[in-house]
Amino acid sequence: MSMANTPLPEVTDRKTFEARLNELRVREKAHTREGDAIAAARRRLPAVEVDANLELTGPDGPLTLLDAFEGRKQLLAYYFMWHPGKPATDQCQGCTWCTTHVGELSYLQSRDITFAVFCQGPFEESIRYHDFMGWTMPWYSALPSLDELLVGRTTGMMHLVSYVREGDRVYETWWTTQRGVEVMDNSYSLMDLTVYGRQEDHEDSPAGWPQDWECGGLTANGRPISQWSRVEAGRDDDLSGRT
């Protein structure tokens, strides 16, 4: 997609540019402080107990929600949407986008936090997708207990859930879905710093700005974008287990 003829913003002198930027910086700092205040309120939310023995499926077979903590105090679980029987090309582009951004886990683990993916599909099929993508985070199937884990919420949607444990008792402390899971990625945040933004059709942009991507359009040439480098590296994306 060429941007050769894409319009530019108004061009001005350095003094005017810095003055306008300083005006915006006031709002940016207020946004940062509001984010800090929201995080402080989040830390003061009540918790609800969850059955620590709810069953998951992992590489060694059945395990419990408590086991998924890996001995740490806290657990962040991303509930990955799954389309049973579908090939890699047809798996959730949004979940693929979010999960691909989660690489180095040592920083979380240093604060006694385990990050894991709880796939909403069968383990044997979905773990092949995990391996094709080259992800290294713990991966489990939540199917055996999905309705209990997401009680009162819509299964089949992406969710990010925070848990804490006290001994062998587990408590849920916060959860989000839809655009709330954007906290997992940095690509959107970086795009938002550029003049053309995310280039999606829902954005409030000046006339003539590129907006060729639909909201949530995270595919290119029929695949989630991050799959292409894996295909070019020769990885097998067959999820059926036949090859």
Summary of the structure (lengths in Angstrom):
residues: 243
radius of gyration: 20.9
end to end distance: 35.4
largest distance: 64.3
contacts: 642
relative contact order: 0.16
helix: 35%
strand: 21%
